[in-house]
Structure formats: C-alpha cells, structure tokens
Amino acid sequence: MTTYRGWLCLLLFTAAAWGQAAKPAAPPAPPRAAAAPGVTTATGAGAAGIGPATAVITISGLCDKPPEDKSKTATCKTVVTRAEFEQLVAAVAPTIAPPARKQLATQYGMALVMVHKAHELGLDQGPKYQELMRVARIGVLTKELSAKLQEQAEKISDKEIETYYHNNEASFQEVDLQRIFIPRSKQTVESKDKPSDDAAAKDAAKKEQQESEDAMKKLAEALRGRAAAGEDFAKLQDEAIAASGFKGKPPTRLGKVRRTSLPPDQGEVFNLKGGETSQLTSTPNGYLVYKVGDKDTLPLDHVREEISTTMQSQRMQDAMQTIQQSATPELNPKYFEDATANSPPGHATDAAKPATKAPESGPK
C-alpha cells in the first residue's frame, strides 16, 4: 500500500479505537450501499477463486504516479487485494457482519480517493499533520492497551471463581422480605395563597412541621413493635398510609431479595434470623421496618457468569488504576486557571461565558 493509504488505515484504526472503547451494543447490519463511481468491489470471504492476491477493490484512474502521457490515464488504477482488505477488517472492525463488508469496502475505496486528493494538495505535510498523527498514535495505543488489559482480565479459572464464591458467600444470599414504609411527616395540601413573609407565620409553620415529624416517628415506633409481635404487615402499612395521607400504597411483600439489592445501610437485615423483625431504619423520606422470612444461598452454577463478570471488571479497574498511579500528570495552575489570558483572540472561554441557569426539576 502507498504512504497515504497507510495514513488512511491509521485514521480508520483510530476512529475504531475511540468508537469501540465503550463497547456499545452491536447495531443491526447496515443496508447495502451502492459502489461509488469508479470504485468496484468484490467481497465475500471464502468465495471460490478469490485468493489472497486477488483484487477485491479496484479504483480506476487513481494511482500514486500517473503516467506522463495523459492519454494513458485510463489504465492507471489502485488495487486492494483480499489479503489487504481482510487485514484492514481485522484491525478496524473484526466483528463486522459479513453483509456489512461490502459497505465498508465501498467507504474505504472512496476514502482512498479523498486521501489521494489530500495528498496532491500537500495536506499530509507540515506541523499540523504531524501533530494529528501524533494524537492518532496516542488513540491507537490507548485502545490497544485497553484491549490487552481486557484480554488479561478475562483469563479467570474455575478455581478462582469458586474461591471468590466461597469468600463472598453472603453476597449470594437471598432472603424473603416483608417491609413497612412510614413517611417521615404527614402530607399537607399546598395552599394557593402566597407564603407569608411574617416571622411569626414562619415559626408557626416550622413548629407544625416538627410536630408532624414527631407524630410520625412515634407512630413508626409503635408499628414496629406491633410488627415484631406478629401483626400483619399489609394491615400495618395501611395504617401508616392513612395516618400520613401519603399518596399510593407501597408493597409490603418484596419476595426474594439479594443483599446487593438493598442500600448498604440496610444490609444488616440479612444478619437477622428467619422470622425476626428489624429495628426501625431511618431514611431521608421516612422509616422502614423489615421482617425476614426464608433464607437461602444461590448455588455456584447460578452465579458463575455473574462472578466472572464482576472479577473481570475489578481486574480491569485495578490494572488501569495501577497504570494511572504509576505517573501523575502535573498541570501548571497559573496557565490553566487564567483561561482568559491564554485563550486565542476572538475565542470565548468558559470563564468568560455568562452562566446559564439550569431548568428547575424535581419536587418544588
């Protein structure tokens, strides 16, 4: 391949590096694209008579050194062999679906035409080109390093999975849970009148809110005691909703729940024995009471894939952290903090831009 064709491959490779870094879900196969004028393709891995040196892309009228005799231009052509095209596929799109190869070949052929023109204009010369190539190299190597680390992280033996399972057996426990939710305060109907700025009115509203919260906490403690004595959770939940004026009815039977399904501060529920009721748990929105039913542990075969995925993710994270901590970039605060002074003339900086107020969302 020519020098400018190699440059194109590198750019395609770099684009694939950034595009595949997040590993998005594979899109459906794109529709077949018609070959561009002057570009003919013949793809199809394994097709009879298509050897490694056989042309699969031919671009008539395009070559690095056109003949001095202009009348012979028609015989000038660029050829991409099957071996060259499949090398490109292996580098930039190894998982591409066979039907999409024709579209890739067409796009690649037209890209070669455009790169040839860029070469004629001298766009592959000078400091800007060299800097772009340097950045492209960074992207390629970053992607390759990530792929290598991922490959190493995926090498997990059955023995390692078994060890992880036994060391973290509590994470694979399932508990049949019931729960009561008691709102932190009574729901109030919003007044259509404008809120008063009077200090006495504000104090009265604050006192009313505190009394409401105290009453609901007292109710929560009483309901917790009755739950521990064996009363029906659905009945107790109804009382909590009626007393608070809360809209809706939270479910009381949660079914089988894993430890990881609850917030960390509620994980102590899993330490209770079957039939026991938890202490009152305070949350920003109210209070919770849990009752533990049957407890069991998921067998290894049911969580093997989950463990493998977790270990791969942790190993990848550890490997990246080790590399990043091996050398820490230090930024010149004077340069980066004084954005206005260092920005080119006529370019707005974040510091100079007027702040835009974000739209309000959530409860008012």
C-alpha positions in Angstrom: 0.0 0.0 0.0 1.1 3.6 -0.5 2.1 6.0 2.1 -1.2 7.9 2.0 -3.1 4.7 2.1 -1.3 3.7 5.3 -2.2 7.1 6.7 -5.9 6.4 6.0 -5.6 3.0 7.7 -4.2 4.7 10.7 -7.1 7.2 10.8 -9.7 4.4 10.4 -8.0 2.4 13.1 -8.0 5.5 15.4 -11.7 6.1 14.7 -12.4 2.5 15.6 -10.4 2.8 18.7 -12.5 5.6 20.1 -15.7 4.1 18.8 -15.1 0.7 20.4 -13.8 1.9 23.7 -17.2 1.9 25.4 -18.2 -1.5 23.7 -21.7 -0.4 22.6 -24.3 -3.0 21.7 -23.8 -4.2 18.1 -26.0 -2.3 15.7 -28.1 -4.0 13.1 -26.4 -4.7 9.8 -26.5 -1.5 7.7 -28.2 -1.6 4.3 -26.2 -2.5 1.2 -24.6 0.6 -0.3 -24.1 1.0 -4.0 -20.4 1.3 -5.0 -19.2 4.8 -5.7 -18.4 5.8 -9.3 -15.0 4.5 -10.2 -14.9 2.1 -7.3 -15.6 -1.6 -7.9 -15.7 -4.1 -5.0 -15.7 -7.9 -4.9 -16.0 -9.1 -1.3 -17.0 -12.3 0.3 -14.6 -14.2 2.5 -14.1 -17.8 1.4 -15.6 -17.2 -2.1 -14.3 -19.7 -4.7 -11.4 -18.4 -6.8 -10.8 -15.3 -4.5 -7.2 -15.9 -3.5 -5.2 -13.6 -1.1 -3.6 -11.7 -4.0 -6.9 -11.3 -5.9 -8.2 -7.7 -6.2 -11.4 -7.1 -4.2 -11.4 -3.3 -4.6 -10.3 -1.6 -7.8 -10.2 2.2 -8.3 -9.7 3.1 -11.9 -7.9 6.4 -12.6 -6.2 6.5 -9.2 -2.6 5.9 -8.6 0.4 7.5 -6.9 2.4 8.1 -10.1 0.1 8.7 -13.0 1.8 8.3 -16.4 3.2 11.4 -18.1 1.2 10.5 -21.1 -2.3 11.8 -20.2 -3.8 9.5 -22.8 -2.9 6.5 -20.6 -4.7 7.8 -17.5 -7.5 5.3 -18.0 -5.0 2.4 -17.4 -4.0 3.9 -14.1 -5.6 2.2 -11.1 -5.3 1.4 -7.4 -5.9 -2.2 -6.3 -6.7 -3.5 -2.8 -6.2 -7.3 -2.6 -8.3 -9.7 -0.5 -5.3 -10.1 1.9 -5.0 -6.3 2.3 -8.8 -5.7 2.8 -9.1 -8.6 5.4 -6.1 -7.1 7.2 -7.9 -3.8 7.4 -11.1 -5.6 8.6 -9.2 -7.4 11.3 -7.7 -4.1 12.5 -10.7 -1.8 12.5 -13.8 -4.0 12.5 -13.0 -7.6 13.5 -16.6 -8.3 14.5 -18.3 -6.8 11.4 -21.1 -8.8 10.0 -20.3 -10.3 6.6 -23.2 -8.4 4.8 -21.7 -5.1 6.0 -18.2 -5.8 4.5 -19.4 -4.5 1.1 -20.4 -1.2 2.6 -17.1 -1.0 4.4 -15.2 -1.7 1.2 -17.2 1.0 -0.7 -16.5 3.6 2.1 -12.8 2.6 2.2 -12.5 2.9 -1.6 -14.0 6.4 -1.6 -11.8 7.3 1.4 -8.8 6.3 -0.7 -9.9 8.7 -3.4 -10.3 11.6 -0.9 -6.9 10.8 0.7 -5.3 10.8 -2.7 -6.6 14.3 -3.3 -5.5 15.4 0.1 -2.0 14.1 -0.8 -2.0 16.1 -4.0 -2.8 19.2 -2.0 0.1 18.5 0.3 -2.2 18.1 3.4 0.0 15.2 4.6 2.9 17.6 5.2 3.7 20.2 7.8 3.5 20.5 11.6 -0.3 20.3 11.8 -0.3 16.9 10.0 2.5 15.6 12.2 0.6 16.7 15.4 -2.6 15.0 14.2 -0.6 11.8 13.5 0.9 12.0 17.0 -2.5 12.3 18.5 -3.8 9.5 16.3 -1.0 7.3 17.6 -2.0 8.0 21.2 -5.5 6.9 20.4 -4.4 3.7 18.8 -2.1 2.7 21.6 -4.6 3.6 24.2 -7.2 1.4 22.6 -4.7 -1.4 22.1 -3.6 -1.2 25.8 -7.2 -1.3 26.9 -7.9 -4.4 24.7 -4.8 -6.1 26.1 -5.7 -5.4 29.7 -9.3 -6.7 29.0 -7.9 -9.9 27.4 -5.8 -10.5 30.5 -8.7 -9.7 32.9 -10.8 -12.3 31.1 -8.4 -15.1 32.0 -10.2 -16.4 35.0 -10.0 -20.0 36.0 -12.9 -22.1 37.5 -10.8 -22.4 40.7 -10.6 -18.6 41.0 -14.4 -18.3 40.6 -15.0 -21.0 43.2 -12.7 -19.2 45.7 -14.5 -15.9 45.1 -17.8 -17.6 45.6 -16.8 -19.0 49.0 -15.1 -15.8 50.1 -18.2 -13.8 49.3 -21.0 -16.2 50.0 -23.0 -13.6 51.9 -23.4 -11.7 48.6 -25.3 -14.6 47.1 -27.8 -14.9 49.9 -31.5 -14.5 49.1 -34.0 -13.5 51.8 -37.8 -13.4 51.6 -38.6 -9.9 52.9 -41.6 -8.0 54.1 -41.4 -4.3 54.6 -43.4 -1.4 56.1 -42.8 2.2 55.0 -43.8 5.0 57.3 -43.5 8.6 55.8 -41.4 11.0 57.8 -44.1 13.6 58.1 -47.8 14.0 57.3 -48.6 15.1 53.8 -50.1 18.6 53.6 -52.2 20.2 51.0 -50.3 23.1 49.3 -52.0 26.4 49.9 -52.8 28.5 46.9 -52.1 31.6 48.9 -48.7 33.3 48.6 -46.4 32.2 51.5 -46.3 34.8 54.3 -43.0 36.6 55.0 -44.2 37.2 58.5 -41.7 35.8 61.1 -44.5 34.5 63.3 -46.1 32.7 60.4 -42.8 31.1 59.5 -42.2 30.0 63.1 -45.7 28.5 63.3 -45.2 26.6 60.0 -41.9 25.3 61.3 -43.5 24.2 64.6 -46.3 22.4 62.7 -43.8 20.6 60.6 -41.8 19.4 63.6 -44.9 18.2 65.4 -45.9 16.3 62.2 -42.5 14.6 62.1 -42.6 13.8 65.8 -46.0 12.2 65.5 -45.0 10.0 62.5 -41.8 8.9 64.3 -43.9 7.9 67.3 -46.3 6.0 65.0 -43.3 4.3 63.3 -42.0 3.0 66.7 -45.5 1.7 67.6 -46.0 0.0 64.3 -42.5 -1.6 64.6 -43.4 -3.0 68.0 -46.7 -4.4 66.6 -44.9 -5.9 63.6 -42.4 -7.7 65.9 -45.4 -9.1 67.9 -46.6 -10.7 64.7 -49.3 -8.4 63.3 -49.9 -8.5 59.6 -47.6 -6.2 57.6 -50.2 -5.2 55.0 -52.6 -4.0 57.8 -49.8 -2.0 59.4 -48.9 -0.5 56.1 -52.4 0.7 55.6 -52.4 2.4 59.0 -49.2 4.2 58.1 -50.6 5.5 54.8 -53.9 6.6 56.4 -52.1 8.5 59.2 -49.8 10.3 56.9 -52.1 11.0 53.9 -49.4 9.5 51.6 -50.5 9.0 48.0 -50.3 5.4 46.9 -49.6 2.2 48.8 -46.0 0.7 48.9 -45.8 -3.1 48.5 -45.2 -5.0 51.7 -44.1 -8.3 50.2 -40.8 -7.8 48.4 -40.2 -11.5 47.6 -36.6 -12.9 47.4 -34.1 -10.1 47.7 -30.3 -10.2 47.4 -28.1 -8.2 49.8 -26.8 -6.1 46.9 -30.4 -5.1 46.1 -30.7 -3.0 49.3 -28.8 0.1 50.2 -25.6 -0.6 52.2 -27.1 0.9 55.4 -29.9 -1.6 55.3 -27.7 -4.7 54.8 -27.9 -5.6 58.5 -31.4 -7.0 57.7 -29.6 -10.1 56.3 -28.0 -10.8 59.6 -31.4 -11.4 61.2 -32.8 -14.9 61.6 -35.8 -16.2 59.9 -39.0 -14.7 61.5 -37.2 -11.8 63.2 -38.2 -8.2 62.7 -35.6 -5.4 62.2 -35.2 -2.3 64.2 -36.6 1.0 62.9 -34.5 2.2 60.0 -34.4 5.9 59.2 -34.2 7.1 55.7 -34.5 10.7 54.2 -38.1 10.0 53.3 -39.3 8.1 56.3 -38.8 4.9 58.3 -38.6 1.2 57.3 -39.4 -2.0 59.2 -38.3 -5.3 57.7 -39.3 -8.9 58.6 -37.1 -11.8 57.5 -38.7 -15.0 56.0 -36.9 -17.9 54.4 -33.2 -17.6 53.7 -31.1 -19.5 51.2 -27.9 -19.1 49.1 -27.8 -19.3 45.4 -25.7 -22.2 44.1 -22.4 -21.5 42.4 -23.7 -22.6 38.9 -26.4 -19.9 39.1 -23.9 -17.1 39.7 -20.8 -18.3 37.9 -21.3 -15.9 35.0 -22.0 -13.0 37.4 -18.8 -13.7 39.3 -16.8 -13.9 36.2 -18.1 -10.5 35.0 -17.5 -9.0 38.4 -13.9 -10.3 38.6 -13.2 -9.1 35.1 -14.4 -5.6 35.9 -12.5 -5.5 39.1 -9.3 -6.7 37.5 -9.6 -4.2 34.6 -10.2 -1.4 37.1 -7.2 -2.4 39.2 -5.0 -2.7 36.2 -6.0 0.8 34.9 -5.6 2.2 38.4 -2.1 0.8 38.7 -1.0 2.3 35.4 -2.6 5.7 36.2 -0.9 5.8 39.6 2.5 5.0 38.2 2.9 8.5 36.9 0.8 11.6 37.8 0.4 14.5 35.3 1.0 17.8 36.9 -0.7 20.9 35.4 0.6 24.4 35.6 -2.2 26.1 37.7 -1.2 29.6 36.5 -1.7 28.6 32.9 -4.9 26.7 33.2 -6.6 28.9 35.8 -6.0 32.0 33.8 -8.1 30.8 30.8 -8.9 34.3 29.6 -5.3 35.4 29.3 -4.2 32.3 27.5 -7.1 31.9 25.1 -6.6 33.0 21.4 -8.0 36.4 20.4 -11.7 36.1 19.5 -12.2 32.8 21.3 -14.7 32.7 24.2 -13.7 30.8 27.2 -15.8 29.0 29.8 -14.7 31.6 32.3 -15.9 34.5 30.1 -19.2 32.9 29.1 -22.3 34.0 31.0 -23.7 31.4 33.3 -26.8 29.7 32.0 -29.4 28.9 34.7 -30.3 25.2 34.6 -34.0 24.4 34.4 -35.6 23.6 37.7 -36.6 19.9 38.2 -37.8 17.7 40.9 -40.2 18.5 43.7 -40.8 22.1 44.4 
